[in-house]
Amino acid sequence: MTTAWVMLKTIKELQDLVNIVSNYGCRMELVARHQVINAKSIIGVLSMDITKPLELRIYDGGKDIEEILQQLKKYRIDGVDF
């Protein structure tokens, strides 16, 4: 499993993230506290509080992991410690 922290500021950014992750076959989840949502589900992601950083968990990304992280670069934040 690979994790990355993301911050989404608008609904447009949320839609863009869902579109990006939906292009890959691996399982991805967004986590906020105890809420775990399928990152490919626009309805699920819309139910999350996007005012705070979200943990993106990528399972079995394999050879696509670097490409996924690169595409999400504009939403990634570093140095998050929760």
Contacts in CASP RR format, 6 or more apart in sequence:
PFRMAT RR
TARGET T0000
AUTHOR 0000-0000-0000
METHOD contacts of the structure
MODEL  1
MTTAWVMLKTIKELQDLVNIVSNYGCRMELVARHQVINAKSIIGVLSMDI
TKPLELRIYDGGKDIEEILQQLKKYRIDGVDF
1 57 0 8 1.000
1 58 0 8 1.000
1 59 0 8 1.000
2 57 0 8 1.000
2 58 0 8 1.000
2 61 0 8 1.000
2 65 0 8 1.000
2 69 0 8 1.000
3 55 0 8 1.000
3 56 0 8 1.000
3 57 0 8 1.000
3 58 0 8 1.000
4 55 0 8 1.000
4 56 0 8 1.000
4 58 0 8 1.000
4 69 0 8 1.000
4 72 0 8 1.000
4 76 0 8 1.000
5 53 0 8 1.000
5 54 0 8 1.000
5 55 0 8 1.000
5 56 0 8 1.000
5 76 0 8 1.000
5 77 0 8 1.000
5 78 0 8 1.000
5 79 0 8 1.000
5 80 0 8 1.000
6 17 0 8 1.000
6 30 0 8 1.000
6 53 0 8 1.000
6 54 0 8 1.000
6 55 0 8 1.000
6 56 0 8 1.000
6 72 0 8 1.000
6 75 0 8 1.000
6 76 0 8 1.000
6 77 0 8 1.000
7 53 0 8 1.000
7 54 0 8 1.000
7 75 0 8 1.000
7 77 0 8 1.000
8 14 0 8 1.000
8 17 0 8 1.000
8 50 0 8 1.000
8 54 0 8 1.000
8 75 0 8 1.000
9 50 0 8 1.000
11 46 0 8 1.000
13 75 0 8 1.000
14 42 0 8 1.000
14 45 0 8 1.000
14 46 0 8 1.000
14 50 0 8 1.000
15 42 0 8 1.000
17 39 0 8 1.000
17 45 0 8 1.000
17 72 0 8 1.000
17 75 0 8 1.000
18 39 0 8 1.000
18 40 0 8 1.000
18 41 0 8 1.000
18 42 0 8 1.000
18 45 0 8 1.000
20 68 0 8 1.000
20 71 0 8 1.000
20 72 0 8 1.000
21 28 0 8 1.000
21 39 0 8 1.000
21 40 0 8 1.000
21 56 0 8 1.000
21 68 0 8 1.000
21 72 0 8 1.000
22 40 0 8 1.000
24 61 0 8 1.000
24 64 0 8 1.000
24 68 0 8 1.000
25 64 0 8 1.000
26 58 0 8 1.000
26 59 0 8 1.000
26 60 0 8 1.000
26 61 0 8 1.000
26 62 0 8 1.000
26 64 0 8 1.000
26 68 0 8 1.000
27 38 0 8 1.000
27 58 0 8 1.000
27 59 0 8 1.000
27 60 0 8 1.000
28 38 0 8 1.000
28 39 0 8 1.000
28 40 0 8 1.000
28 56 0 8 1.000
28 57 0 8 1.000
28 58 0 8 1.000
28 59 0 8 1.000
29 36 0 8 1.000
29 37 0 8 1.000
29 38 0 8 1.000
29 39 0 8 1.000
29 56 0 8 1.000
29 57 0 8 1.000
29 59 0 8 1.000
30 36 0 8 1.000
30 37 0 8 1.000
30 39 0 8 1.000
30 45 0 8 1.000
30 48 0 8 1.000
30 54 0 8 1.000
30 55 0 8 1.000
30 56 0 8 1.000
30 57 0 8 1.000
31 37 0 8 1.000
31 54 0 8 1.000
31 55 0 8 1.000
31 56 0 8 1.000
31 57 0 8 1.000
32 48 0 8 1.000
32 49 0 8 1.000
32 52 0 8 1.000
32 54 0 8 1.000
32 55 0 8 1.000
35 48 0 8 1.000
37 44 0 8 1.000
37 45 0 8 1.000
37 47 0 8 1.000
37 48 0 8 1.000
38 44 0 8 1.000
39 45 0 8 1.000
39 56 0 8 1.000
48 54 0 8 1.000
53 77 0 8 1.000
53 80 0 8 1.000
53 82 0 8 1.000
56 72 0 8 1.000
58 65 0 8 1.000
58 68 0 8 1.000
61 68 0 8 1.000
69 76 0 8 1.000
END
